[in-house]
Amino acid sequence: MLKSLHQNKKIQLIIGLVIGIFFGFFLQKGGVTDYNIIIGQLLLTDFTVFKVMLSAVIVGMLGVYLLRSLGFAQLHPKPGSLGATVIGGLIFGIGFAVLGFCPGTVAGAVGQGFLDALFGGIVGMLIGAGLFASMYPKLQKKILNKGYFGEVTFPELLKVNPWIVVIPLAIVLIALLYWMENIGL
């Protein structure tokens, strides 16, 4: 069944659209499409964005590794490097600080009708993607491949069963969320 779903590109697009709509809905309900909440996160006065993202990391990590353990999913990590991480972080950080939205929250804000997210965010992302694509060959030679570490996950790097990393990390992250809620962050 999963193989037939994987081969049917039209169904994949429909599933992607439905999941995207739910994703945007939950971002909006979580409050992370609100400019003031995002700016509060950047000013370290409102940790809503951090808590929503941390919750997503926990659920995603447990879900992906459970599906993988049951044979319903395979991991295909993208190769990485320190150079690409630094450049990506700078581009993301500058856009986030200037506009007050990240790519996910900008899509949710556009869905709510915020014109600053549409013109500043979507148009800005398209221009940024075009500039990056035009500069990619030079960046790849000079910066992006520096500190190349390949297609490795933390469990592979440590040479252990993934659950030895996933379960303790999930416990630590859940404890962090619990602590943040108890102290009022």
C-alpha positions as CSV (number, residue, x, y, z in Angstrom):
1,M,0.0,0.0,0.0
2,L,2.7,2.5,0.9
3,K,4.6,1.7,-2.2
4,S,1.6,2.5,-4.4
5,L,1.1,5.8,-2.4
6,H,4.8,6.6,-3.0
7,Q,4.4,6.1,-6.8
8,N,1.3,8.2,-7.1
9,K,2.5,11.7,-7.4
10,K,-1.0,13.2,-7.5
11,I,-2.0,11.6,-4.2
12,Q,1.3,12.8,-2.7
13,L,0.5,16.4,-3.7
14,I,-2.9,16.1,-2.2
15,I,-1.6,14.6,1.0
16,G,1.1,17.3,1.2
17,L,-1.5,20.0,0.7
18,V,-3.8,18.6,3.4
19,I,-0.9,18.2,5.8
20,G,0.3,21.8,5.0
21,I,-3.1,23.2,5.8
22,F,-3.2,21.3,9.1
23,F,0.4,22.5,9.9
24,G,-0.6,26.1,9.2
25,F,-3.8,25.7,11.3
26,F,-1.8,24.4,14.3
27,L,0.9,27.1,13.9
28,Q,-1.9,29.7,14.1
29,K,-3.6,28.0,17.0
30,G,-0.2,27.8,18.8
31,G,0.2,31.5,18.4
32,V,3.4,31.4,16.5
33,T,2.1,33.2,13.5
34,D,1.6,36.3,15.6
35,Y,4.3,38.9,15.0
36,N,4.4,40.1,18.6
37,I,4.9,36.5,19.9
38,I,7.8,36.0,17.4
39,I,9.4,39.3,18.4
40,G,8.9,38.4,22.0
41,Q,10.9,35.2,21.3
42,L,13.7,37.2,19.7
43,L,13.8,39.5,22.7
44,L,13.7,36.5,25.1
45,T,10.4,37.7,26.7
46,D,8.0,35.1,25.2
47,F,9.0,31.5,24.8
48,T,5.9,30.3,22.9
49,V,7.8,29.7,19.7
50,F,10.5,27.8,21.4
51,K,8.0,25.6,23.3
52,V,6.0,24.9,20.1
53,M,9.1,24.0,18.1
54,L,10.5,21.8,21.0
55,S,7.2,20.0,21.2
56,A,7.4,19.4,17.4
57,V,10.9,18.1,17.7
58,I,9.9,15.6,20.4
59,V,6.8,14.3,18.5
60,G,8.7,14.2,15.2
61,M,11.7,12.5,16.6
62,L,9.7,9.8,18.4
63,G,7.3,9.4,15.4
64,V,10.1,9.1,12.8
65,Y,12.0,6.5,14.7
66,L,8.9,4.6,15.6
67,L,7.9,4.4,11.9
68,R,11.4,3.5,11.0
69,S,11.5,0.7,13.7
70,L,8.2,-0.7,12.4
71,G,9.5,-0.7,8.8
72,F,7.2,2.0,7.5
73,A,9.8,4.7,6.9
74,Q,13.5,5.0,6.0
75,L,15.8,7.8,6.9
76,H,17.4,9.8,4.1
77,P,19.5,12.4,5.9
78,K,20.9,15.1,3.7
79,P,24.6,15.6,3.7
80,G,25.8,18.4,5.8
81,S,28.8,20.6,6.6
82,L,29.7,23.3,9.0
83,G,30.0,25.8,6.1
84,A,26.5,25.1,4.9
85,T,25.1,25.2,8.4
86,V,26.7,28.6,9.1
87,I,25.5,30.1,5.8
88,G,22.0,28.7,6.3
89,G,21.9,29.9,9.8
90,L,22.9,33.4,8.8
91,I,20.4,33.6,6.0
92,F,17.6,32.3,8.2
93,G,18.6,34.5,11.1
94,I,18.8,37.7,9.1
95,G,15.4,37.0,7.5
96,F,13.9,36.1,10.9
97,A,15.3,39.2,12.6
98,V,14.3,41.6,9.8
99,L,10.8,40.3,9.1
100,G,9.9,38.6,12.4
101,F,8.8,35.4,10.6
102,C,10.5,32.1,9.7
103,P,9.5,30.2,6.6
104,G,6.8,28.2,8.4
105,T,5.3,31.0,10.3
106,V,5.3,33.3,7.3
107,A,3.2,30.8,5.4
108,G,0.8,30.7,8.3
109,A,0.7,34.5,8.6
110,V,0.0,34.7,4.8
111,G,-2.9,32.3,5.4
112,Q,-4.3,34.7,8.0
113,G,-4.1,37.6,5.5
114,F,-1.0,39.5,6.8
115,L,0.3,41.5,3.9
116,D,3.7,42.1,5.5
117,A,4.2,38.3,5.5
118,L,3.0,38.0,1.9
119,F,5.2,40.8,0.4
120,G,8.1,40.8,2.8
121,G,8.1,37.1,3.5
122,I,7.1,35.2,0.4
123,V,8.6,37.7,-2.0
124,G,11.7,37.9,0.2
125,M,12.1,34.1,0.3
126,L,11.7,34.0,-3.5
127,I,14.3,36.7,-4.0
128,G,16.6,35.1,-1.5
129,A,16.3,31.7,-3.0
130,G,17.1,33.2,-6.5
131,L,20.2,35.0,-5.1
132,F,21.3,31.9,-3.3
133,A,20.8,29.8,-6.4
134,S,22.8,32.2,-8.5
135,M,25.6,32.3,-6.0
136,Y,25.5,28.6,-5.3
137,P,28.4,27.4,-7.5
138,K,30.8,29.9,-6.0
139,L,29.5,29.3,-2.4
140,Q,29.8,25.5,-2.9
141,K,33.5,25.8,-3.9
142,K,34.5,28.3,-1.2
143,I,32.3,27.8,1.8
144,L,29.5,25.2,1.7
145,N,31.6,22.1,1.7
146,K,33.9,23.3,4.5
147,G,33.7,20.9,7.5
148,Y,31.8,18.3,5.5
149,F,30.3,15.6,7.8
150,G,28.1,13.7,5.3
151,E,24.8,11.9,5.7
152,V,25.2,10.9,9.4
153,T,22.7,10.9,12.2
154,F,23.7,11.1,15.9
155,P,23.0,7.4,16.6
156,E,25.1,6.5,13.5
157,L,27.8,8.8,14.7
158,L,27.8,7.2,18.2
159,K,27.4,3.7,16.6
160,V,24.5,2.8,18.9
161,N,20.9,1.7,18.5
162,P,18.8,4.9,17.7
163,W,16.5,4.4,20.8
164,I,19.6,4.8,23.1
165,V,19.8,8.4,21.8
166,V,16.1,9.1,21.1
167,I,14.5,8.1,24.4
168,P,16.9,9.9,26.8
169,L,16.8,13.0,24.5
170,A,13.0,12.9,24.5
171,I,13.0,12.6,28.3
172,V,15.4,15.6,28.7
173,L,13.4,17.7,26.3
174,I,10.1,16.9,28.0
175,A,11.7,17.8,31.3
176,L,12.9,21.1,29.9
177,L,9.4,21.9,28.7
178,Y,8.0,20.9,32.1
179,W,10.6,23.1,33.8
180,M,9.9,26.1,31.5
181,E,6.1,25.8,32.2
182,N,6.7,25.6,36.0
183,I,8.9,28.7,36.2
184,G,6.5,30.6,33.9
185,L,8.6,30.9,30.7
